[in-house]
């Protein structure tokens, strides 16, 4: 029976233990859901809004159904069943989560709702079951209704707080997704054992042990479903994303949340594997005497490493928010140990706000196809970047969108936003046509217009270590932007603007490949909407 007054010298009762663990497990599963869904659906507001909504709906339904049944059939044995059923479902999520996510991603639903089927199927049932715990525990505790209910829900909320902090700061940075599932599933099994005590013998004990064994086997087997092609060299869950380093032939690729982010030729580390990184040199034709460059976004340090080797008089600063990415890049891609290479673990905007240093070139390489930090897209950020550029400085932003058509909204909004700050803005699509691709937007502080022919002439005259004649032929300016917003800190609807790219083929060109190779070198869309 629950006492209405605090008794710090006693052990928690079985109902108290049940409520606390249910809070830990439900919140842990909610955070885990974001990690499981991110490779397919990204980390957009639609994904997280769906997660929060489904979890609240499932808990509410569980509270309602559990409350109606509690007075008639609440018992410790039923609480044991609830926890064991939850643990078994978590084992299923570990085994089949990837398959469910990929299969539901093909459902013909509007792209902003594309993650809802996967969230509902994977996390609705276990969360619904956990909703039974609080009303059952309140009924088993007895006492005055108001005091007991308040006590039960307070303990459950404390459990949720513990689950949120433990999953965020302990489990995610140190364990893989299946291992996190194992911890959460075993927490439900442990709760079942605690509720069943002192009668944890016979069939009950066998059921508890059997479910624990199923969880361990599920994690040992690993998830069922297609994996990234190649040999996995390293993988981890960071505080920000899933990180994996994969070797395929002579190419080593860093994947972040399942999407290729950086690639390196192991035999020739200074070779551009993806064609879009060649465009990083184009700003050198729009300014002179480049002494210091800032890369916002490190990844595998492809651009910074090549710049370091090609331009011996250049000092390079790189700011990367994820320390695990920096560590992986250093170990598996090789960050030059040089006084000319300075690595800062920080957010890009925060770094620019805190530094007084100015740069000749800022390369903004922190955007992804399905996840763009809006604070690096706004007119306020562009003003900050302009302030940190020298008088003839250049900003290059690498983004993923289409240059025209329905999937061009984010590109045109970013172009319009940069035009509010910089006198001249140019762009260079990397694949041609209206497909989703890398587009390099280049903005200069000089107001003098530089035409494509002048850029080609400079490419011939100047020795910048790379021939960009083919890349410069995609030159564009004066894009139509009347129907898209200027992005501001108060209103930057990046997720809705990116929504038009969902379900579109993303074409990433490899350097020096033929047209036939280009036709096959695409990134499968995360969601077919």
WOBEL-V114373 format. One record per residue. N is the residue number from 1. RES is the residue in one letter. PSI is psi in radians with two decimals (* if undefined). OMEGA is omega in radians with two decimals (999 if undefined). Layout:
n=(N;N)
res=(RES;RES)
psi=(PSI;PSI)
omega=(OMEGA;OMEGA)
This chain:
n=(1;2;3;4;5;6;7;8;9;10;11;12;13;14;15;16;17;18;19;20;21;22;23;24;25;26;27;28;29;30;31;32;33;34;35;36;37;38;39;40;41;42;43;44;45;46;47;48;49;50;51;52;53;54;55;56;57;58;59;60;61;62;63;64;65;66;67;68;69;70;71;72;73;74;75;76;77;78;79;80;81;82;83;84;85;86;87;88;89;90;91;92;93;94;95;96;97;98;99;100;101;102;103;104;105;106;107;108;109;110;111;112;113;114;115;116;117;118;119;120;121;122;123;124;125;126;127;128;129;130;131;132;133;134;135;136;137;138;139;140;141;142;143;144;145;146;147;148;149;150;151;152;153;154;155;156;157;158;159;160;161;162;163;164;165;166;167;168;169;170;171;172;173;174;175;176;177;178;179;180;181;182;183;184;185;186;187;188;189;190;191;192;193;194;195;196;197;198;199;200;201;202;203;204;205;206;207;208;209;210;211;212;213;214;215;216;217;218;219;220;221;222;223;224;225;226;227;228;229;230;231;232;233;234;235;236;237;238;239;240;241;242;243;244;245;246;247;248;249;250;251;252;253;254;255;256;257;258;259;260;261;262;263;264;265;266;267;268;269;270;271;272;273;274;275;276;277;278;279;280;281;282;283;284;285;286;287;288;289;290;291;292;293;294;295;296;297;298;299;300;301;302;303;304;305;306;307;308;309;310;311;312;313;314;315;316;317;318;319;320;321;322;323;324;325;326;327;328;329;330;331;332;333;334;335;336;337;338;339;340;341;342;343;344;345;346;347;348;349;350;351;352;353;354;355;356;357;358;359;360;361;362;363;364;365;366;367;368;369;370;371;372;373;374;375;376;377;378;379;380;381;382;383;384;385;386;387;388;389;390;391;392;393;394;395;396;397;398;399;400;401;402;403;404;405;406;407;408;409;410;411;412;413;414;415;416;417;418;419;420;421;422;423;424;425;426;427;428;429;430;431;432;433;434;435;436;437;438;439;440;441;442;443;444;445;446;447;448;449;450;451;452;453;454;455;456;457;458;459;460;461;462;463;464;465;466;467;468;469;470;471;472;473;474;475;476;477;478;479;480;481;482;483;484;485;486;487;488;489;490;491;492;493;494;495;496;497;498;499;500;501;502;503;504;505;506;507;508;509;510;511;512;513;514;515;516;517;518;519;520;521;522;523;524;525;526;527;528;529)
res=(X;X;X;X;X;X;X;X;X;X;X;X;X;X;X;X;X;X;X;X;X;X;X;X;X;X;X;X;X;X;X;X;X;X;X;X;X;X;X;X;X;X;X;X;X;X;X;X;X;X;X;X;X;X;X;X;X;X;X;X;X;X;X;X;X;X;X;X;X;X;X;X;X;X;X;X;X;X;X;X;X;X;X;X;X;X;X;X;X;X;X;X;X;X;X;X;X;X;X;X;X;X;X;X;X;X;X;X;X;X;X;X;X;X;X;X;X;X;X;X;X;X;X;X;X;X;X;X;X;X;X;X;X;X;X;X;X;X;X;X;X;X;X;X;X;X;X;X;X;X;X;X;X;X;X;X;X;X;X;X;X;X;X;X;X;X;X;X;X;X;X;X;X;X;X;X;X;X;X;X;X;X;X;X;X;X;X;X;X;X;X;X;X;X;X;X;X;X;X;X;X;X;X;X;X;X;X;X;X;X;X;X;X;X;X;X;X;X;X;X;X;X;X;X;X;X;X;X;X;X;X;X;X;X;X;X;X;X;X;X;X;X;X;X;X;X;X;X;X;X;X;X;X;X;X;X;X;X;X;X;X;X;X;X;X;X;X;X;X;X;X;X;X;X;X;X;X;X;X;X;X;X;X;X;X;X;X;X;X;X;X;X;X;X;X;X;X;X;X;X;X;X;X;X;X;X;X;X;X;X;X;X;X;X;X;X;X;X;X;X;X;X;X;X;X;X;X;X;X;X;X;X;X;X;X;X;X;X;X;X;X;X;X;X;X;X;X;X;X;X;X;X;X;X;X;X;X;X;X;X;X;X;X;X;X;X;X;X;X;X;X;X;X;X;X;X;X;X;X;X;X;X;X;X;X;X;X;X;X;X;X;X;X;X;X;X;X;X;X;X;X;X;X;X;X;X;X;X;X;X;X;X;X;X;X;X;X;X;X;X;X;X;X;X;X;X;X;X;X;X;X;X;X;X;X;X;X;X;X;X;X;X;X;X;X;X;X;X;X;X;X;X;X;X;X;X;X;X;X;X;X;X;X;X;X;X;X;X;X;X;X;X;X;X;X;X;X;X;X;X;X;X;X;X;X;X;X;X;X;X;X;X;X;X;X;X;X;X;X;X;X;X;X;X;X;X;X;X;X;X;X;X;X;X;X;X;X;X;X;X;X;X;X;X;X;X;X;X;X)
psi=(2.41;2.33;2.59;-0.20;2.69;2.32;1.48;-0.28;0.12;2.79;2.69;2.52;2.93;-0.75;-0.68;-0.77;-0.75;-0.80;-0.75;-0.84;-0.62;-0.66;-0.78;-0.84;-0.76;-0.75;-0.64;-0.74;-0.62;-0.74;-0.67;-0.61;-0.71;-0.68;-0.67;-0.63;-0.45;-0.77;-0.50;-0.70;-0.09;-3.06;0.58;2.98;-0.49;-0.72;-0.87;-0.60;-0.68;-0.74;-0.88;-0.77;-0.79;-0.75;-0.76;-0.71;-0.76;-0.74;-0.76;-0.76;-0.69;-0.73;-0.78;-0.89;-0.73;-0.67;-0.69;-0.51;-0.30;-0.78;-0.44;-0.68;0.31;2.29;2.83;-0.62;-0.62;-0.61;-0.71;-0.79;-0.73;-0.81;-0.69;-0.69;-0.70;-0.79;-0.71;-0.70;-0.66;-0.68;-0.70;-0.65;-0.74;-0.76;-0.78;0.15;-0.79;-0.71;-0.78;-0.77;-0.82;-0.66;-0.79;-0.39;-0.28;-0.05;2.46;1.25;2.74;2.47;-0.55;-0.30;0.15;-0.53;-0.27;-0.75;-0.76;-0.76;-0.78;-0.79;-0.70;-0.65;-0.19;-0.91;-0.84;-0.58;-0.66;-0.77;-0.73;-0.40;-0.39;-0.41;-0.83;-0.87;-0.62;-0.78;-0.70;-0.71;-0.72;-0.50;-0.55;-2.75;-3.02;2.43;-0.89;-0.85;-0.74;-0.79;-0.77;-0.73;-0.79;-0.84;-0.46;-0.79;-0.73;-0.68;-0.71;-0.73;-0.71;-0.69;-0.80;-0.75;-0.70;-0.86;-0.72;-0.76;-0.74;-0.80;-0.22;-1.01;-0.89;-0.77;-0.31;-0.34;2.77;2.96;-0.82;-0.65;-0.65;-0.73;-0.67;-0.79;-0.80;-0.69;-0.74;-0.49;-0.66;-0.69;-0.75;-0.67;-0.71;-0.74;-0.71;-0.68;-0.65;-0.47;2.52;0.31;0.57;1.11;2.94;-2.41;-0.61;-0.82;-0.67;-0.70;-0.76;-0.83;-0.66;-0.74;-0.69;-0.70;-0.72;-0.75;-0.82;-0.74;-0.72;-0.74;-0.65;-0.69;-0.68;3.01;2.53;2.30;2.94;2.49;2.94;2.30;2.42;-3.13;2.12;2.07;-0.62;2.49;2.59;2.82;2.08;3.11;-0.25;-0.44;2.96;2.32;2.33;2.42;2.18;2.35;2.30;1.83;-2.28;0.02;2.24;2.24;2.41;2.15;2.29;2.07;0.74;-0.07;2.34;2.24;-0.77;2.61;2.59;2.42;1.96;-0.62;-0.39;1.40;-0.33;0.04;2.42;2.02;-0.89;2.39;-0.52;-0.47;-0.33;-0.56;-0.30;-0.36;-0.26;-0.66;-0.38;-0.27;-0.14;-0.05;2.98;2.83;0.99;2.07;-0.53;2.33;2.47;2.22;2.11;1.84;2.04;-0.89;-2.31;0.18;0.57;-0.99;-0.89;-0.71;-0.76;-0.73;-0.72;-0.71;-0.58;-0.52;1.57;-0.25;0.15;2.36;2.33;2.20;2.41;2.24;2.14;2.24;-0.44;1.92;-0.51;-0.58;-0.74;-0.78;-0.76;-0.70;-0.69;-0.76;-0.66;-0.27;-0.41;1.65;2.16;2.27;1.57;2.61;-0.32;-0.08;1.99;2.13;2.26;2.13;1.77;2.93;2.54;-0.79;-0.72;-0.67;-0.79;-0.58;-0.53;-0.31;2.61;0.02;2.59;2.77;2.70;-0.49;2.33;2.15;2.00;1.75;0.83;0.12;2.52;2.96;-0.72;0.15;1.88;2.10;1.91;-0.49;-0.21;0.22;-0.20;2.91;-0.56;-0.69;-0.71;-0.64;-0.71;-0.79;-0.71;-0.70;-0.47;0.12;2.55;3.01;-0.52;0.47;2.86;2.45;2.28;2.24;2.14;1.96;2.91;2.00;-3.05;2.56;-0.25;2.93;-3.02;-0.53;0.25;0.07;-0.82;-0.74;-0.83;-0.58;-0.71;-0.70;-0.82;-0.69;-0.76;-0.55;-0.41;-0.34;-0.72;2.42;-0.62;2.37;2.29;2.86;2.71;1.63;2.52;-0.25;-0.27;2.70;3.06;0.43;2.81;2.27;3.03;2.30;2.22;2.01;2.20;2.17;2.40;2.65;-0.25;2.45;-0.19;2.24;2.27;2.05;2.94;-0.72;-0.66;-0.70;-0.74;-0.66;-0.72;-0.64;-0.62;-0.64;-0.73;2.59;1.59;0.18;0.03;2.44;2.03;0.33;-0.70;-0.72;-0.68;-0.31;-0.21;0.20;2.31;2.68;2.98;0.96;2.61;2.13;0.27;-0.50;0.18;2.68;2.78;2.26;2.24;2.89;-0.56;-0.45;1.75;1.41;1.02;-0.75;-0.75;-0.57;-0.65;-0.31;-0.49;-0.26;-0.23;2.33;-0.09;2.57;2.25;2.03;2.00;2.06;2.34;2.54;2.40;0.53;2.79;2.98;-0.67;-0.70;-0.67;-0.62;-0.49;-0.24;1.31;2.82;2.13;2.33;2.50;-0.61;2.28;1.87;*)
omega=(3.11;3.03;3.14;3.12;-3.09;3.09;-3.02;-3.07;3.14;3.07;3.08;3.04;3.13;3.07;3.13;3.11;-3.13;-3.10;-3.13;-3.11;3.11;3.08;3.11;-3.04;-3.11;3.13;3.07;3.11;3.14;3.12;3.09;3.13;3.12;3.14;-3.13;-3.07;-3.00;-3.12;-3.11;-3.00;-3.14;-3.12;-3.07;3.10;3.11;3.13;-3.09;3.05;3.09;3.13;-3.11;-3.12;-3.13;3.14;3.13;3.13;-3.13;3.09;-3.14;3.12;3.09;3.07;-3.08;-3.12;3.13;3.11;-3.14;-3.09;-2.97;-3.07;-3.08;-2.99;3.08;3.10;3.11;-3.14;3.10;3.04;3.08;3.14;3.14;-3.11;3.14;3.09;3.09;-3.13;3.10;3.13;3.09;3.07;3.08;3.09;3.12;-3.08;-2.93;-3.09;-3.11;3.14;-3.13;-3.13;-3.10;-3.14;-3.13;3.08;3.13;-3.13;-3.11;3.10;3.08;-2.98;-3.13;3.10;-2.98;-3.09;-3.03;3.11;-3.14;3.13;-3.08;-3.10;-3.05;-2.97;3.09;-3.10;-3.13;3.12;3.06;3.12;3.14;3.08;3.11;-2.94;-3.04;3.12;3.07;-3.13;3.12;3.13;-3.13;-3.12;-3.12;-3.14;3.14;-3.02;-3.07;-3.11;-3.13;-3.14;3.13;-3.14;-3.12;-3.08;3.02;3.13;3.11;3.11;3.07;3.09;3.11;3.10;3.11;3.12;3.14;-3.10;-3.12;-3.14;-3.08;-2.98;-3.12;-3.01;-3.07;-3.13;-3.01;-3.03;3.03;3.13;3.10;3.14;3.07;3.07;3.10;-3.14;-3.12;3.10;3.12;3.07;3.07;3.10;3.12;3.10;3.10;3.13;-3.12;3.13;-3.12;-3.13;0.11;-3.08;-3.10;-3.14;3.09;-3.04;3.14;3.11;3.12;3.11;3.12;3.12;-3.14;3.13;3.08;3.12;3.11;3.11;-3.12;3.13;3.13;3.14;3.13;3.12;-3.10;-3.09;3.06;3.13;-3.11;3.12;3.09;-3.12;3.12;3.14;3.13;-3.13;-3.07;3.05;3.12;2.95;3.10;3.09;-3.04;-2.96;2.97;-3.11;3.11;3.05;-3.03;3.03;3.05;-3.00;3.13;-3.08;3.05;-3.04;3.01;3.09;3.05;-3.05;3.04;-3.11;3.11;-3.07;-3.13;3.12;-3.11;2.97;-3.06;3.14;-3.12;-2.99;-3.12;3.09;3.05;3.10;3.07;-3.03;-3.03;-3.14;3.05;-3.12;3.13;-3.14;-3.07;3.12;3.13;3.06;-3.12;3.09;-3.12;3.06;3.11;-3.11;-3.07;-3.10;3.04;2.99;3.05;-3.01;-3.07;-3.06;3.10;3.08;-3.14;-3.13;-3.14;-3.12;-3.14;3.09;-3.12;-3.09;-3.05;-3.02;-3.01;3.12;-3.04;3.00;-3.01;2.98;3.08;3.07;-3.11;-3.03;-3.03;-3.13;3.12;3.07;3.11;-3.14;3.14;3.12;-3.14;-3.05;-2.98;3.12;3.06;3.01;-3.10;3.07;-2.99;3.06;3.14;3.14;-3.09;-3.09;-3.14;3.08;-3.05;2.98;-3.07;-3.11;3.13;3.12;-3.13;3.10;-3.03;-3.08;3.02;-3.11;3.06;-3.03;3.02;-3.11;2.99;3.10;-3.11;-3.04;-3.08;3.13;3.01;-3.07;-3.04;-3.11;-3.12;3.09;-2.99;-3.10;3.08;-3.10;-2.90;3.14;3.09;3.10;-3.13;3.08;3.11;3.12;3.11;3.12;-3.12;3.05;3.02;-3.04;3.11;-3.08;-3.07;3.03;3.03;3.10;3.10;3.14;-3.08;-3.12;3.03;3.13;3.12;-3.14;-3.05;-3.08;-3.09;-3.00;-3.12;3.11;-3.08;3.08;3.10;3.08;-3.14;3.14;3.13;3.10;3.13;-3.01;-3.02;-3.11;-3.12;3.11;3.11;3.05;-3.09;3.01;-3.00;-3.05;-3.10;3.12;-3.06;-3.12;3.06;-3.00;2.97;3.06;3.13;3.07;-3.08;-3.12;-3.11;3.08;3.05;-3.11;-3.12;3.12;3.06;-3.10;3.10;-3.13;3.10;3.09;3.11;3.11;3.09;3.11;3.12;-3.06;-3.01;3.09;3.12;3.03;-3.10;3.12;-3.08;-3.06;3.13;-3.12;-3.09;-3.12;3.10;-3.11;3.08;3.00;3.14;3.14;3.09;-3.06;-3.05;-3.01;3.13;-3.07;2.87;-3.10;3.14;3.09;3.14;-3.14;3.09;-3.07;-3.06;-3.09;-3.13;3.09;3.10;-3.07;-3.13;3.12;-3.11;-3.13;3.12;3.10;3.11;-3.10;3.07;-3.05;3.00;-3.10;3.02;3.12;-3.10;3.13;3.12;3.10;-3.14;-3.13;-3.12;-3.05;-3.13;3.06;-3.14;-3.13;-3.13;-3.10;3.02;-3.07;999)
